[in-house]
Amino acid sequence: MTIVVTLSPELEALLRDRAVQRGKDVSFIASELLASALEWEVQDSEEAIQGIQQGLDNFESGQFRSFQDFAEEQRHKYDLPANS
């Protein structure tokens, strides 16, 4: 399959530099980088879903704290002023 992607001159230069550094063809490096980015996106989504599910599970089991407690902790942690 052939896909044509138009890159800015700066991005093309970075891609070509990376290919030279690794001693690989520019197309190979572009494909490798794209595959890596797509895999990261899938993993990031899965981690977000797991985090949300963990939060829901914690809530259902009574393991949570009020927003006021959280806000107070953040005010102390970051030396923020109290609400007026």
N, C-alpha and C positions, 0 to 999 in steps of 0.2 A: 504494500500500500504506500502510495506517495502522498504526502501532505506538504504543502508549501506554507512556510511561516515567514513573515516579514519581521526582521529584527532591526532595532535601532543600530546605527553604526557603533555605538558604545557597547551594546550588548553583544553584537557580532564580534567585536574585538576581544571582549572577555572570553567568549566561547572559543575563539581561535587560539587565544593564549592558553586556555585550559587544555585544549587538544595538543598543542605543542608540548606543554609541560608533561603531559601524560604519554606522549608519543602515540597518540591515537588519532583516527580520522574524526573530523569535526562532526560528521553525521552520527558516528558512534557515541561521541561525548554528549551531543544534544539528546539523543535517544535515552542514554543512561540517566542524564539529569531529569528528563521528563518522567521517566519511570520512577525515579526516586521521589520526585515531587508528588506524583499521583499516589504512591504507596504511603507517603507521609500524610497526605490528606485523608486517606482511608483510616489509617491508624489514629490520627487526631480525632476523627469523628467517633470511632469506636471508644476511645478513651473518654470523650465527652459524654457519650451515652452511658458508659459504665459509671462515671462520676455522678450523673443525674440519678441513675438507678440506685446507687449507694445512698445518696441523699434521701431519696424516697423511702428506701428500706429503713434508714435511720429514723426518719420521721415517724413511720408506722410503728416502730418499736419503742418510740418515746425518747429516742436519743437526739435531742435537739435543744437549742437555747433560743431565747427571745432575741428579736432584732435589737432591742435596747441593750441587752448584755453584750452582743456582738459590737454594737456601735461604741459602747463604753470602752471595751477592750481596744478597739482601733484608736480611739481618742488618746488613751494612755500610751499605746504602742508608738504612735506617731506624734505625740505631744500636740494634739489638735485641741482647739478651744471647744468648750461645752456649748451645746445649742442654747440660744437665747430664749 
